[in-house]
Amino acid sequence: MNRSDVGIVILGSQNERHGLLPPDTDTKLAAYVALHGAAKTCAKLVGTVNSAAEYDYIKHGRHFPTPVVVHDLKCVVENAIERLETRKFVVVNGHGGNKLISKHVSELAEHLDVKIAFNNVIVRLEGAHAASGECSMAVAAGLAEASELKGQGDFERFPEVGFVGLREVHVNTKIKELAEKTEREGVTVDVELGIKLLNLAVADVVKMIESI
């Protein structure tokens, strides 16, 4: 398949607490999925957005107002339009708070007269923040060693894991349910699960590249 007419934009979060995982895990997972999607389709990697959005009630890192992130995405897209004559884009997102950005993608595409698809599959697959799913994906992608994550389930030390200890975040019913499940089950690393989730994410991105 040759979809070199499609540009892939990497969107994640570069600086937020993930327990023992790197603070830029969201961006690195998005980059991993984007790279493998590009390899399978010949789509071009056109840039990384270095800012990230977040809901007001979640405070566990450095995030920016939605208009700032939309502007940064616009700059990446405009550069690809000018330098590469690309007019079709897939945004591969690895950070839950960037769902706020997805609402503005159609407006941005219309403004720039291009096509932009927003892929949120990583967020859907990984489950609770920095918990078993994301840890398994991170180890499978080579971002960490399983042995380095043995203390990830210490919720007093890392209250952001699964948002278990960040009670103010539990105003979101779905997050509260995930937090309660994470607290009950703890955090485990399953490399086979991580590989499966990454493969599903790549396949979903490939499908989106094919169809845009």
DATA-V856858 format. One record per helix or strand of 2 or more residues. SS is the DSSP state (H for helix, E for strand). FROM is the first residue (numbers start at 1). TO is the last residue. If there is no record, write none. Layout:
SS;FROM;TO + SS;FROM;TO
This chain:
E;6;11 + H;25;41 + E;44;49 + H;66;84 + E;88;93 + H;96;112 + E;115;119 + H;121;126 + H;132;140 + H;146;149 + H;161;163 + H;167;171 + H;173;185 + H;191;211
